[in-house]
Amino acid sequence: DLKYVSLFTDLVTELDTKKYKYKDLNELIQAETGGISISLVTYKPEDKKSLIKINTSLSCLKDNINLAYDLLNEMMFNTSFSNEKRLFEKLKEIKNSIDMSFVSKGHIVANRKALSLIDKNAYEEENISGISYADFITDLVYNFEVKKANIINKLNNVKYLFSKKNAIFSFTGTKDMLDIIK
C-alpha cells in the first residue's frame, strides 16, 4: 500500500535504527552532513503513465560521503518500528502537521483532491500526501492500539520495495566523488 510507503518515508529519520538511537542518528546527520531526506514523489513523463518513486537526498562534504551513504542505508533498511510509544508520538506529530498545513493551504488541498478525480498522477499524489493520506494517518492515530501490530508489520515490509528501479538518483559533485558511492 502506497500510504504505508509514504508513512515509512515520513518516519525513517525520526526512529531508532539497529545501530543508532534516533537522537544520536539526528545529531550525527546534523553534525556530519548537510542533511538527509527521503520522500515519495509522483511524476508523469510526457506521453507515459504516472510513476511513483522514492526520492532520497543527501548533502555532504567529500570526506563524509561514505558516512552519509551508510546513514542513508541504515535508515532505509534498518529502521526499527518496535518502539510503540515513539511510533505513536510520531504518528500524532504527522497528523498535527498535516492538519496545520490544511488550515493554511486548504484551497490547494481542495484543488488537488478535485484534480485527483480526473488525473491519474494527481490521484496518486493525493493518496500519498493529500486528504486521503490525512484520513489514513488519522485512522492510525485513533485506532493505534488495535492496529499497531499491523502498522509495524507493514512498515517493516516496506523496505523490501526499495530497489534501483524504484528510486530516483541524482548527483552533484566530481567524478571521483561519484566513484566513491558506486
KOLSE-11612 format. One line per 10 residues: their letters; for each residue x, y, z of N, C-alpha, C, O, CB. Coordinates in nm, 3 decimals. Glycine has a CB too. Layout:
a> X Y Z X Y Z X Y Z X Y Z X Y Z | ...
***
This chain:
dlkyvslftd> 0.084 -0.118 0.000 0.000 0.000 0.000 0.089 0.125 0.000 0.178 0.138 0.084 -0.096 0.000 0.122 | 0.064 0.213 -0.092 0.147 0.334 -0.106 0.141 0.424 0.015 0.237 0.495 0.044 0.105 0.411 -0.228 | 0.030 0.423 0.085 0.021 0.508 0.203 0.123 0.465 0.308 0.179 0.549 0.379 -0.122 0.504 0.262 | 0.147 0.335 0.319 0.249 0.288 0.414 0.390 0.324 0.366 0.479 0.349 0.447 0.237 0.136 0.433 | 0.411 0.326 0.237 0.541 0.369 0.185 0.562 0.517 0.217 0.670 0.557 0.259 0.551 0.344 0.030 | 0.458 0.597 0.198 0.467 0.738 0.231 0.490 0.757 0.381 0.571 0.841 0.421 0.339 0.811 0.188 | 0.420 0.680 0.462 0.440 0.687 0.606 0.584 0.646 0.642 0.647 0.710 0.727 0.339 0.595 0.680 | 0.634 0.544 0.579 0.772 0.500 0.602 0.868 0.617 0.578 0.957 0.642 0.660 0.808 0.380 0.510 | 0.850 0.687 0.467 0.941 0.798 0.436 0.925 0.912 0.537 1.021 0.986 0.562 0.915 0.851 0.294 | 0.807 0.926 0.595 0.787 1.029 0.698 0.854 0.991 0.829 0.890 1.079 0.908 0.638 1.051 0.722
lvteldtkky> 0.873 0.863 0.853 0.922 0.816 0.983 1.070 0.783 0.990 1.129 0.792 1.098 0.847 0.696 1.022 | 1.133 0.746 0.880 1.268 0.688 0.888 1.374 0.778 0.950 1.472 0.727 1.005 1.312 0.651 0.753 | 1.358 0.906 0.944 1.457 0.994 1.007 1.424 1.023 1.153 1.497 1.096 1.221 1.468 1.124 0.930 | 1.313 0.968 1.202 1.264 1.001 1.335 1.264 0.884 1.434 1.221 0.900 1.548 1.128 1.055 1.324 | 1.311 0.768 1.390 1.306 0.649 1.475 1.444 0.587 1.490 1.536 0.617 1.414 1.207 0.547 1.417 | 1.456 0.499 1.589 1.581 0.426 1.610 1.610 0.334 1.493 1.519 0.294 1.420 1.576 0.345 1.741 | 1.737 0.302 1.476 1.778 0.200 1.379 1.854 0.093 1.457 1.867 0.102 1.580 1.867 0.262 1.263 | 1.903 -0.007 1.388 1.981 -0.111 1.456 2.104 -0.054 1.523 2.141 -0.097 1.633 2.021 -0.220 1.357 | 2.169 0.043 1.458 2.294 0.099 1.511 2.277 0.222 1.600 2.360 0.247 1.688 2.384 0.133 1.398 | 2.171 0.299 1.577 2.159 0.430 1.641 2.024 0.452 1.707 1.921 0.407 1.658 2.184 0.538 1.540
kykdlneliq> 2.027 0.522 1.820 1.905 0.578 1.877 1.870 0.699 1.791 1.959 0.763 1.734 1.924 0.617 2.031 | 1.742 0.732 1.780 1.701 0.839 1.688 1.768 0.972 1.720 1.800 1.047 1.628 1.550 0.856 1.691 | 1.790 1.003 1.847 1.857 1.130 1.882 2.001 1.130 1.833 2.049 1.229 1.777 1.854 1.152 2.036 | 2.070 1.018 1.853 2.209 1.007 1.808 2.218 1.014 1.656 2.308 1.077 1.600 2.273 0.876 1.858 | 2.124 0.949 1.588 2.121 0.950 1.442 2.102 1.092 1.390 2.173 1.135 1.299 2.008 0.858 1.390 | 2.007 1.164 1.447 1.983 1.301 1.402 2.099 1.394 1.434 2.131 1.482 1.354 1.857 1.355 1.467 | 2.163 1.374 1.549 2.281 1.455 1.581 2.394 1.428 1.483 2.463 1.520 1.440 2.327 1.427 1.724 | 2.413 1.301 1.446 2.517 1.263 1.351 2.487 1.321 1.212 2.576 1.373 1.145 2.529 1.110 1.343 | 2.363 1.313 1.171 2.324 1.369 1.041 2.350 1.519 1.040 2.405 1.572 0.943 2.174 1.339 1.011 | 2.311 1.588 1.146 2.331 1.734 1.152 2.478 1.772 1.159 2.519 1.871 1.100 2.257 1.792 1.271
aetggisisl> 2.556 1.694 1.233 2.698 1.729 1.252 2.785 1.694 1.132 2.880 1.765 1.102 2.751 1.659 1.374 | 2.753 1.585 1.062 2.844 1.533 0.960 2.793 1.547 0.816 2.867 1.521 0.722 2.871 1.390 0.987 | 2.668 1.587 0.799 2.614 1.602 0.664 2.540 1.735 0.654 2.520 1.805 0.753 2.519 1.484 0.628 | 2.500 1.766 0.534 2.415 1.883 0.512 2.269 1.844 0.515 2.182 1.926 0.484 2.450 1.950 0.379 | 2.240 1.721 0.553 2.103 1.673 0.564 2.077 1.550 0.479 2.140 1.529 0.375 2.007 1.783 0.525 | 1.984 1.470 0.526 1.940 1.351 0.454 1.788 1.351 0.457 1.728 1.367 0.563 2.000 1.218 0.517 | 1.727 1.333 0.342 1.582 1.325 0.338 1.538 1.214 0.243 1.607 1.180 0.147 1.521 1.460 0.295 | 1.423 1.159 0.273 1.364 1.052 0.193 1.217 1.087 0.174 1.147 1.119 0.271 1.382 0.909 0.262 | 1.171 1.082 0.051 1.030 1.114 0.025 0.977 1.031 -0.091 1.053 0.971 -0.167 1.014 1.265 -0.006 | 0.849 1.028 -0.100 0.781 0.960 -0.210 0.733 1.067 -0.307 0.669 1.163 -0.265 0.663 0.870 -0.159
vtykpedkks> 0.763 1.052 -0.435 0.724 1.152 -0.534 0.651 1.085 -0.649 0.674 0.969 -0.682 0.846 1.229 -0.586 | 0.562 1.161 -0.709 0.494 1.115 -0.830 0.530 1.209 -0.943 0.549 1.329 -0.922 0.338 1.108 -0.809 | 0.539 1.154 -1.059 0.560 1.237 -1.176 0.510 1.162 -1.298 0.490 1.041 -1.296 0.710 1.276 -1.192 | 0.490 1.238 -1.404 0.438 1.179 -1.526 0.520 1.229 -1.643 0.502 1.342 -1.690 0.288 1.214 -1.544 | 0.612 1.144 -1.691 0.686 1.182 -1.811 0.587 1.201 -1.928 0.481 1.140 -1.931 0.794 1.075 -1.847 | 0.623 1.285 -2.021 0.533 1.309 -2.134 0.494 1.178 -2.201 0.577 1.091 -2.226 0.600 1.401 -2.235 | 0.366 1.166 -2.231 0.310 1.051 -2.301 0.334 0.917 -2.231 0.339 0.813 -2.296 0.367 1.044 -2.438 | 0.348 0.919 -2.101 0.366 0.796 -2.025 0.273 0.796 -1.906 0.213 0.897 -1.871 0.512 0.780 -1.979 | 0.262 0.678 -1.844 0.176 0.668 -1.726 0.244 0.730 -1.605 0.365 0.751 -1.603 0.139 0.522 -1.698 | 0.164 0.759 -1.504 0.212 0.816 -1.379 0.310 0.720 -1.312 0.287 0.599 -1.307 0.094 0.847 -1.285
likintslsc> 0.420 0.774 -1.260 0.521 0.695 -1.191 0.536 0.742 -1.047 0.525 0.861 -1.019 0.656 0.702 -1.265 | 0.560 0.649 -0.958 0.584 0.681 -0.819 0.722 0.630 -0.784 0.754 0.513 -0.806 0.474 0.619 -0.725 | 0.805 0.718 -0.730 0.944 0.683 -0.700 0.980 0.732 -0.560 0.918 0.823 -0.505 1.041 0.744 -0.805 | 1.081 0.669 -0.504 1.135 0.711 -0.376 1.251 0.805 -0.406 1.345 0.770 -0.478 1.182 0.588 -0.290 | 1.242 0.925 -0.352 1.345 1.025 -0.373 1.429 1.037 -0.247 1.379 1.074 -0.141 1.282 1.162 -0.411 | 1.556 1.004 -0.259 1.647 1.020 -0.146 1.741 1.135 -0.178 1.787 1.151 -0.291 1.727 0.889 -0.118 | 1.768 1.212 -0.077 1.854 1.328 -0.097 1.951 1.337 0.021 1.911 1.329 0.137 1.771 1.459 -0.111 | 2.076 1.354 -0.012 2.174 1.378 0.094 2.275 1.479 0.046 2.301 1.492 -0.073 2.243 1.248 0.137 | 2.330 1.548 0.141 2.427 1.652 0.112 2.541 1.636 0.211 2.519 1.622 0.331 2.363 1.795 0.120 | 2.665 1.640 0.159 2.780 1.623 0.249 2.908 1.669 0.179 2.911 1.690 0.058 2.794 1.476 0.296
lkdninlayd> 3.010 1.683 0.259 3.142 1.710 0.204 3.203 1.578 0.157 3.161 1.470 0.198 3.233 1.778 0.310 | 3.303 1.589 0.072 3.367 1.471 0.014 3.416 1.373 0.122 3.402 1.252 0.107 3.483 1.512 -0.074 | 3.471 1.425 0.229 3.524 1.339 0.335 3.416 1.259 0.407 3.447 1.160 0.474 3.599 1.423 0.436 | 3.291 1.300 0.393 3.182 1.234 0.465 3.089 1.154 0.374 2.982 1.111 0.418 3.102 1.336 0.540 | 3.127 1.133 0.249 3.040 1.061 0.156 3.007 0.921 0.207 2.890 0.882 0.208 3.105 1.053 0.018 | 3.106 0.847 0.247 3.081 0.710 0.294 2.990 0.708 0.416 2.899 0.626 0.426 3.213 0.640 0.325 | 3.015 0.798 0.509 2.931 0.805 0.629 2.787 0.841 0.592 2.693 0.778 0.641 2.989 0.908 0.729 | 2.770 0.941 0.507 2.636 0.983 0.468 2.562 0.869 0.398 2.444 0.846 0.425 2.642 1.106 0.376 | 2.630 0.800 0.309 2.570 0.687 0.238 2.535 0.575 0.337 2.429 0.513 0.325 2.666 0.634 0.128 | 2.623 0.549 0.433 2.595 0.447 0.534 2.475 0.486 0.620 2.392 0.401 0.653 2.718 0.426 0.624
llnemmfnts> 2.465 0.613 0.655 2.350 0.659 0.733 2.220 0.645 0.654 2.118 0.603 0.709 2.369 0.805 0.774 | 2.225 0.679 0.526 2.107 0.663 0.441 2.064 0.516 0.435 1.946 0.485 0.450 2.134 0.716 0.300 | 2.159 0.428 0.413 2.129 0.284 0.410 2.076 0.236 0.544 1.983 0.155 0.549 2.253 0.204 0.371 | 2.134 0.284 0.652 2.088 0.246 0.786 1.941 0.284 0.805 1.862 0.206 0.858 2.176 0.314 0.895 | 1.905 0.405 0.761 1.767 0.449 0.775 1.673 0.369 0.684 1.564 0.330 0.726 1.756 0.598 0.744 | 1.715 0.346 0.562 1.628 0.278 0.466 1.604 0.131 0.501 1.494 0.080 0.482 1.687 0.288 0.327 | 1.706 0.065 0.553 1.696 -0.080 0.569 1.699 -0.130 0.713 1.669 -0.247 0.738 1.806 -0.144 0.495 | 1.733 -0.043 0.808 1.746 -0.089 0.946 1.666 -0.006 1.047 1.692 -0.015 1.167 1.889 -0.087 0.986 | 1.571 0.072 1.000 1.487 0.146 1.094 1.403 0.047 1.174 1.349 -0.049 1.120 1.396 0.247 1.019 | 1.395 0.074 1.302 1.317 -0.012 1.392 1.184 0.056 1.423 1.180 0.172 1.465 1.395 -0.042 1.524
fsnekrlfek> 1.076 -0.016 1.401 0.943 0.035 1.430 0.887 -0.026 1.558 0.768 -0.013 1.586 0.849 0.006 1.313 | 0.972 -0.091 1.636 0.926 -0.166 1.753 0.897 -0.079 1.876 0.826 -0.125 1.966 1.027 -0.268 1.788 | 0.949 0.043 1.882 0.920 0.131 1.995 0.781 0.192 1.973 0.767 0.296 1.909 1.030 0.243 2.010 | 0.680 0.125 2.026 0.541 0.163 2.001 0.509 0.303 2.052 0.434 0.376 1.989 0.448 0.063 2.066 | 0.566 0.340 2.166 0.541 0.473 2.221 0.594 0.580 2.126 0.523 0.677 2.097 0.607 0.487 2.360 | 0.717 0.564 2.079 0.777 0.660 1.987 0.701 0.663 1.854 0.677 0.770 1.799 0.926 0.626 1.962 | 0.663 0.547 1.804 0.587 0.539 1.680 0.455 0.616 1.693 0.418 0.691 1.603 0.560 0.392 1.642 | 0.385 0.596 1.803 0.258 0.665 1.825 0.279 0.817 1.834 0.201 0.894 1.778 0.191 0.613 1.953 | 0.385 0.859 1.905 0.417 1.002 1.914 0.439 1.062 1.775 0.387 1.169 1.744 0.542 1.025 2.000 | 0.515 0.991 1.693 0.545 1.043 1.559 0.419 1.045 1.471 0.401 1.138 1.392 0.654 0.957 1.492
lkeiknsidm> 0.333 0.945 1.485 0.207 0.946 1.409 0.123 1.067 1.448 0.064 1.132 1.362 0.127 0.815 1.435 | 0.117 1.098 1.577 0.041 1.215 1.621 0.104 1.344 1.567 0.032 1.436 1.527 0.034 1.220 1.776 | 0.237 1.350 1.565 0.304 1.468 1.510 0.274 1.484 1.361 0.248 1.594 1.313 0.456 1.459 1.532 | 0.278 1.373 1.288 0.246 1.378 1.144 0.103 1.426 1.125 0.078 1.512 1.040 0.265 1.239 1.078 | 0.011 1.372 1.203 -0.130 1.414 1.193 -0.144 1.563 1.220 -0.211 1.634 1.145 -0.216 1.334 1.293 | -0.081 1.612 1.327 -0.090 1.754 1.360 -0.029 1.841 1.251 -0.083 1.947 1.218 -0.020 1.781 1.493 | 0.082 1.798 1.196 0.147 1.873 1.088 0.056 1.881 0.965 0.043 1.986 0.903 0.281 1.808 1.051 | -0.004 1.768 0.930 -0.097 1.767 0.816 -0.215 1.858 0.843 -0.253 1.938 0.758 -0.146 1.622 0.787 | -0.273 1.847 0.961 -0.389 1.930 0.996 -0.355 2.078 0.987 -0.434 2.157 0.935 -0.438 1.897 1.137 | -0.238 2.117 1.038 -0.198 2.258 1.032 -0.176 2.303 0.888 -0.211 2.415 0.852 -0.071 2.281 1.115
sfvskghiva> -0.116 2.215 0.806 -0.093 2.254 0.667 -0.225 2.269 0.591 -0.236 2.351 0.500 -0.002 2.151 0.597 | -0.325 2.190 0.628 -0.456 2.201 0.563 -0.521 2.335 0.596 -0.591 2.392 0.512 -0.547 2.085 0.606 | -0.499 2.385 0.716 -0.556 2.513 0.755 -0.497 2.625 0.670 -0.569 2.713 0.623 -0.533 2.541 0.904 | -0.366 2.621 0.651 -0.300 2.730 0.576 -0.306 2.711 0.425 -0.291 2.807 0.350 -0.156 2.741 0.619 | -0.328 2.587 0.380 -0.328 2.560 0.236 -0.454 2.486 0.192 -0.449 2.405 0.100 -0.204 2.478 0.198 | -0.564 2.514 0.256 -0.688 2.442 0.226 -0.731 2.451 0.082 -0.781 2.353 0.026 -0.797 2.494 0.312 | -0.713 2.565 0.020 -0.752 2.583 -0.120 -0.669 2.494 -0.212 -0.721 2.442 -0.311 -0.736 2.730 -0.160 | -0.542 2.476 -0.181 -0.455 2.389 -0.262 -0.494 2.244 -0.242 -0.499 2.167 -0.338 -0.307 2.411 -0.225 | -0.521 2.206 -0.118 -0.561 2.069 -0.087 -0.691 2.034 -0.158 -0.704 1.926 -0.216 -0.577 2.050 0.065 | -0.787 2.125 -0.154 -0.916 2.102 -0.221 -0.897 2.092 -0.373 -0.960 2.008 -0.438 -1.015 2.215 -0.188
nrkalslidk> -0.812 2.176 -0.428 -0.784 2.172 -0.572 -0.722 2.038 -0.611 -0.761 1.978 -0.711 -0.691 2.288 -0.612 | -0.625 1.991 -0.531 -0.560 1.862 -0.560 -0.659 1.747 -0.549 -0.654 1.652 -0.628 -0.443 1.838 -0.466 | -0.749 1.754 -0.452 -0.849 1.648 -0.436 -0.941 1.646 -0.558 -0.971 1.539 -0.611 -0.932 1.669 -0.306 | -0.985 1.760 -0.603 -1.071 1.767 -0.721 -0.999 1.717 -0.845 -1.055 1.642 -0.924 -1.120 1.911 -0.743 | -0.874 1.758 -0.862 -0.795 1.715 -0.977 -0.772 1.564 -0.975 -0.761 1.501 -1.081 -0.662 1.788 -0.980 | -0.764 1.506 -0.855 -0.740 1.361 -0.843 -0.854 1.278 -0.902 -0.836 1.160 -0.930 -0.719 1.324 -0.697 | -0.968 1.339 -0.919 -1.082 1.267 -0.975 -1.073 1.251 -1.126 -1.142 1.169 -1.185 -1.211 1.339 -0.940 | -0.986 1.330 -1.189 -0.976 1.324 -1.335 -0.836 1.296 -1.389 -0.818 1.276 -1.509 -1.025 1.452 -1.393 | -0.737 1.295 -1.301 -0.598 1.276 -1.344 -0.530 1.170 -1.258 -0.529 1.181 -1.136 -0.520 1.410 -1.338 | -0.473 1.068 -1.322 -0.411 0.956 -1.251 -0.293 1.003 -1.166 -0.279 0.958 -1.052 -0.365 0.851 -1.350
nayeeenisg> -0.208 1.090 -1.218 -0.094 1.140 -1.142 -0.141 1.217 -1.018 -0.087 1.199 -0.909 -0.005 1.229 -1.230 | -0.241 1.301 -1.034 -0.296 1.376 -0.921 -0.361 1.282 -0.820 -0.357 1.306 -0.700 -0.398 1.480 -0.970 | -0.421 1.175 -0.869 -0.482 1.075 -0.781 -0.375 1.009 -0.693 -0.393 0.994 -0.572 -0.557 0.967 -0.864 | -0.264 0.970 -0.755 -0.155 0.908 -0.679 -0.097 1.007 -0.578 -0.072 0.971 -0.463 -0.045 0.857 -0.775 | -0.076 1.130 -0.621 -0.021 1.233 -0.532 -0.115 1.258 -0.414 -0.069 1.273 -0.301 0.002 1.364 -0.609 | -0.242 1.263 -0.440 -0.341 1.286 -0.335 -0.341 1.171 -0.234 -0.359 1.193 -0.115 -0.481 1.304 -0.397 | -0.322 1.049 -0.282 -0.320 0.932 -0.195 -0.198 0.928 -0.103 -0.206 0.871 0.006 -0.325 0.807 -0.278 | -0.088 0.985 -0.145 0.034 0.979 -0.063 0.061 1.107 0.014 0.151 1.111 0.098 0.152 0.948 -0.150 | -0.017 1.214 -0.012 0.010 1.337 0.062 -0.111 1.429 0.077 -0.097 1.540 0.129 0.118 1.413 -0.006 | -0.227 1.386 0.035 -0.345 1.473 0.041 -0.445 1.430 0.148 -0.408 1.375 0.252 -0.413 1.475 -0.093
isyadfitdl> -0.571 1.458 0.119 -0.678 1.428 0.214 -0.686 1.278 0.243 -0.706 1.238 0.357 -0.813 1.478 0.160 | -0.670 1.196 0.142 -0.674 1.051 0.163 -0.564 1.006 0.258 -0.586 0.920 0.344 -0.661 0.976 0.030 | -0.445 1.063 0.242 -0.334 1.030 0.332 -0.364 1.081 0.474 -0.336 1.012 0.572 -0.201 1.091 0.280 | -0.420 1.200 0.484 -0.456 1.256 0.615 -0.559 1.166 0.684 -0.548 1.141 0.804 -0.511 1.400 0.600 | -0.657 1.118 0.609 -0.757 1.027 0.667 -0.691 0.897 0.714 -0.726 0.844 0.819 -0.867 0.996 0.563 | -0.597 0.848 0.636 -0.522 0.727 0.671 -0.447 0.747 0.803 -0.454 0.663 0.892 -0.424 0.689 0.558 | -0.375 0.857 0.814 -0.298 0.887 0.936 -0.392 0.904 1.055 -0.365 0.854 1.164 -0.211 1.014 0.916 | -0.501 0.975 1.035 -0.599 0.996 1.143 -0.652 0.862 1.193 -0.665 0.841 1.313 -0.715 1.084 1.094 | -0.683 0.772 1.100 -0.731 0.640 1.138 -0.626 0.564 1.219 -0.659 0.499 1.318 -0.769 0.559 1.012 | -0.500 0.572 1.178 -0.393 0.505 1.251 -0.378 0.562 1.393 -0.357 0.487 1.488 -0.259 0.518 1.175
vynfevkkan> -0.389 0.693 1.406 -0.376 0.756 1.538 -0.492 0.714 1.628 -0.470 0.673 1.742 -0.372 0.909 1.524 | -0.614 0.726 1.577 -0.731 0.696 1.661 -0.749 0.548 1.691 -0.816 0.512 1.787 -0.855 0.749 1.595 | -0.691 0.462 1.609 -0.706 0.317 1.628 -0.571 0.249 1.651 -0.554 0.131 1.619 -0.776 0.255 1.508 | -0.476 0.324 1.705 -0.340 0.273 1.718 -0.333 0.143 1.799 -0.267 0.048 1.757 -0.252 0.376 1.782 | -0.399 0.138 1.911 -0.391 0.019 1.996 -0.437 -0.106 1.923 -0.378 -0.213 1.940 -0.474 0.039 2.122 | -0.539 -0.094 1.844 -0.594 -0.209 1.771 -0.506 -0.244 1.650 -0.490 -0.361 1.617 -0.737 -0.181 1.725 | -0.451 -0.142 1.586 -0.380 -0.162 1.460 -0.228 -0.165 1.471 -0.161 -0.186 1.370 -0.418 -0.055 1.366 | -0.172 -0.144 1.588 -0.027 -0.124 1.599 0.055 -0.241 1.546 0.158 -0.220 1.482 0.010 -0.098 1.742 | 0.013 -0.363 1.570 0.089 -0.479 1.519 0.090 -0.480 1.367 0.193 -0.507 1.305 0.030 -0.611 1.573 | -0.023 -0.450 1.306 -0.033 -0.445 1.161 0.049 -0.329 1.104 0.115 -0.343 1.001 -0.180 -0.433 1.118
iinklnnvky> 0.044 -0.214 1.171 0.122 -0.097 1.127 0.271 -0.131 1.126 0.341 -0.106 1.028 0.095 0.025 1.220 | 0.319 -0.189 1.234 0.460 -0.224 1.247 0.499 -0.326 1.141 0.604 -0.314 1.078 0.491 -0.278 1.388 | 0.416 -0.425 1.121 0.444 -0.528 1.020 0.452 -0.467 0.880 0.545 -0.496 0.805 0.335 -0.636 1.024 | 0.356 -0.383 0.847 0.357 -0.322 0.712 0.476 -0.229 0.693 0.536 -0.227 0.585 0.228 -0.244 0.688 | 0.511 -0.153 0.795 0.627 -0.064 0.784 0.756 -0.145 0.770 0.845 -0.106 0.695 0.635 0.028 0.906 | 0.766 -0.255 0.841 0.885 -0.341 0.828 0.896 -0.401 0.689 1.006 -0.426 0.640 0.882 -0.452 0.933 | 0.783 -0.425 0.625 0.784 -0.485 0.491 0.811 -0.385 0.380 0.847 -0.424 0.269 0.653 -0.554 0.465 | 0.794 -0.256 0.408 0.815 -0.153 0.305 0.958 -0.155 0.253 0.980 -0.136 0.133 0.782 -0.015 0.362 | 1.055 -0.177 0.340 1.196 -0.170 0.297 1.228 -0.270 0.187 1.325 -0.252 0.114 1.287 -0.195 0.416 | 1.148 -0.374 0.173 1.173 -0.473 0.069 1.132 -0.422 -0.070 1.163 -0.486 -0.171 1.098 -0.601 0.101
lfskknaifs> 1.065 -0.310 -0.073 1.025 -0.250 -0.201 1.138 -0.168 -0.265 1.133 -0.138 -0.384 0.903 -0.160 -0.181 | 1.238 -0.133 -0.185 1.342 -0.044 -0.235 1.437 -0.116 -0.328 1.493 -0.221 -0.296 1.418 0.017 -0.120 | 1.455 -0.055 -0.444 1.550 -0.105 -0.542 1.587 0.012 -0.633 1.525 0.118 -0.628 1.491 -0.224 -0.624 | 1.688 -0.009 -0.715 1.730 0.097 -0.806 1.619 0.136 -0.903 1.608 0.253 -0.940 1.853 0.053 -0.884 | 1.535 0.040 -0.943 1.430 0.073 -1.040 1.317 0.153 -0.978 1.238 0.214 -1.050 1.374 -0.054 -1.101 | 1.305 0.155 -0.843 1.200 0.230 -0.777 1.250 0.361 -0.717 1.177 0.428 -0.645 1.138 0.147 -0.668 | 1.373 0.398 -0.748 1.432 0.517 -0.687 1.480 0.614 -0.793 1.503 0.577 -0.908 1.548 0.478 -0.595 | 1.493 0.737 -0.751 1.549 0.841 -0.837 1.684 0.877 -0.779 1.694 0.912 -0.661 1.454 0.967 -0.846 | 1.786 0.870 -0.860 1.920 0.905 -0.817 1.967 1.025 -0.898 1.963 1.024 -1.021 2.018 0.787 -0.833 | 2.011 1.126 -0.828 2.076 1.237 -0.895 2.198 1.273 -0.811 2.200 1.248 -0.690 1.979 1.361 -0.913
ftgtkdmldi> 2.297 1.329 -0.874 2.422 1.354 -0.806 2.483 1.483 -0.857 2.484 1.511 -0.977 2.520 1.237 -0.826 | 2.533 1.561 -0.764 2.608 1.681 -0.799 2.742 1.672 -0.727 2.746 1.667 -0.605 2.529 1.812 -0.761 | 2.849 1.670 -0.802 2.982 1.659 -0.744 3.080 1.619 -0.852 3.048 1.618 -0.971 2.984 1.558 -0.628 | 3.199 1.587 -0.809 3.302 1.547 -0.904 3.291 1.399 -0.935 3.227 1.324 -0.862 3.441 1.581 -0.851 | 3.355 1.356 -1.044 3.353 1.215 -1.083 3.414 1.127 -0.976 3.364 1.017 -0.950 3.427 1.196 -1.215 | 3.522 1.171 -0.913 3.584 1.087 -0.809 3.491 1.073 -0.687 3.496 0.972 -0.618 3.721 1.147 -0.765 | 3.408 1.172 -0.661 3.309 1.159 -0.553 3.203 1.056 -0.591 3.161 0.977 -0.507 3.242 1.297 -0.522 | 3.161 1.058 -0.715 3.063 0.959 -0.761 3.120 0.819 -0.756 3.050 0.724 -0.720 3.016 0.992 -0.904 | 3.245 0.804 -0.791 3.310 0.672 -0.786 3.311 0.614 -0.643 3.308 0.492 -0.625 3.453 0.682 -0.840 | 3.317 0.701 -0.544 3.318 0.656 -0.405 3.187 0.585 -0.369 3.189 0.485 -0.297 3.341 0.775 -0.310
ik> 3.075 0.633 -0.419 2.946 0.575 -0.379 2.894 0.469 -0.474 2.794 0.405 -0.444 2.844 0.682 -0.367 | 2.958 0.448 -0.586 2.909 0.347 -0.681 2.921 0.209 -0.627 2.885 0.113 -0.694 2.984 0.356 -0.811
***
